[in-house]
């Protein structure tokens, strides 16, 4: 790897979620990491492009990347599958997706949650900050913001069903509602919900829509005919992908609206 190639990889990393070059880089590779998430990657130059591998990650990251970049999966390495990326743009996309997933996957939203809550409480008057109700409201507000960011990261900023990539029109929908979760880890679990367009979010949140274990959208009988057309929905819609870790939360959601789903 020459100096120009080294600089190109380093810049791609810096611009796409891996701002640090690690001193432990293997010969012929460049190892990259970040202070914002636990993932580390190694990249080398290949004829016609780049080879990239995960050097360190959290559970689920390799599988999610293999799904997102199935056309680029190369041979196995000691660290798992390698990815053969044909251009600098492809490398940048892979790094950006890796960093986003590393910040979203369980339970990265929890990592900074308590610190964010303490910071938010520190901005309040001491008397208010001591109130149990105020603390509950602050935890909920901070947690819902963290959950939304995790949903945006995990789903690539696009609706989990339609692929619409307009953040203002997207909502972070819990499958198991915030108030019904037993722990903050459950509330902030990236698999406990979906990033949905506002119309789908409204249906999902009220139990008029749900998904089966294959990710197929099911609608209550009242959502038919003119209402279906007006909402821009059509038969056969499904999640863009489905992980097995979504299924327990969806089973809970279906139980809540079991009066209509057979």
RASULJO-V993099 format. One record per backbone hydrogen bond with DSSP energy under -1.0 kcal/mol. NH is the residue of the N-H (numbers start at 0). CO is the residue of the C=O. E is the energy in kcal/mol with one decimal. If there is no record, write none. Layout:
BEGIN
nh->[NH,NH]
co->[CO,CO]
e->[E,E]
END
This chain:
BEGIN
nh->[5,6,7,8,9,10,11,12,13,14,17,19,21,24,28,29,31,32,39,40,41,42,43,45,48,49,50,51,52,54,55,60,63,64,65,66,67,68,71,73,76,79,81,82,83,84,90,91,92,93,94,95,96,97,98,99,100,101,102,104,107,109,115,116,117,118,119,120,121,123,128,129,130,134,135,136,137,138,139,140,141,142,143,144,145,146,147,148,149,150,151,152,153,154,156,157,158,159,162,168,169,170,172,179,180,186,187,191,193,195,197,200,201,202,203,204,205,207,208,209,211,214,216,217,219,222,223,226,228,229,230,231,232,236,238,239,245,249,250,251,252,253,254,255,256,259,260]
co->[1,2,3,4,5,6,7,8,9,10,12,32,30,21,25,42,40,19,55,31,52,29,50,48,45,84,43,82,41,39,39,57,59,60,61,62,63,64,68,81,79,76,74,51,71,49,86,87,88,89,90,91,92,93,94,95,96,97,98,100,104,106,111,112,113,114,115,116,117,120,124,125,127,130,131,132,133,134,135,136,137,138,139,140,141,142,143,144,145,146,147,148,149,150,151,154,163,194,158,165,166,195,193,176,177,182,183,188,172,170,168,196,197,198,199,200,201,202,202,217,215,211,236,209,207,219,221,223,224,225,226,228,227,233,214,159,242,245,246,247,248,249,250,251,252,256,256]
e->[-2.6,-2.4,-2.3,-2.3,-2.5,-2.4,-2.3,-2.5,-2.6,-2.5,-3.2,-2.3,-2.9,-1.0,-2.2,-2.5,-3.1,-2.3,-2.6,-2.2,-2.4,-2.2,-2.5,-2.5,-2.4,-2.9,-2.5,-2.2,-2.3,-2.5,-2.0,-1.9,-2.2,-2.5,-2.6,-1.7,-2.4,-2.7,-1.8,-3.9,-2.5,-1.7,-2.3,-2.6,-3.3,-3.0,-2.2,-2.6,-2.2,-2.3,-2.7,-2.5,-2.3,-2.4,-2.6,-2.2,-2.6,-2.4,-1.4,-3.0,-3.4,-1.6,-2.3,-2.4,-2.4,-2.1,-2.3,-2.5,-2.1,-1.6,-2.6,-1.2,-1.4,-2.4,-2.2,-2.4,-2.6,-2.6,-2.1,-2.6,-2.9,-2.3,-2.6,-1.8,-2.3,-2.6,-2.3,-2.2,-2.2,-2.4,-2.6,-2.5,-2.9,-2.6,-2.2,-1.2,-2.4,-3.9,-1.1,-2.4,-1.6,-3.1,-3.0,-1.3,-1.1,-1.9,-2.3,-2.1,-2.0,-2.7,-1.8,-2.9,-2.2,-1.6,-2.9,-3.0,-1.4,-2.3,-1.2,-2.1,-1.9,-2.1,-2.4,-3.1,-2.6,-2.1,-1.4,-1.4,-2.1,-3.0,-1.9,-1.2,-2.3,-1.1,-2.8,-3.3,-2.1,-2.2,-2.7,-1.7,-2.3,-3.0,-1.8,-1.4,-1.1,-1.6,-1.1]
END
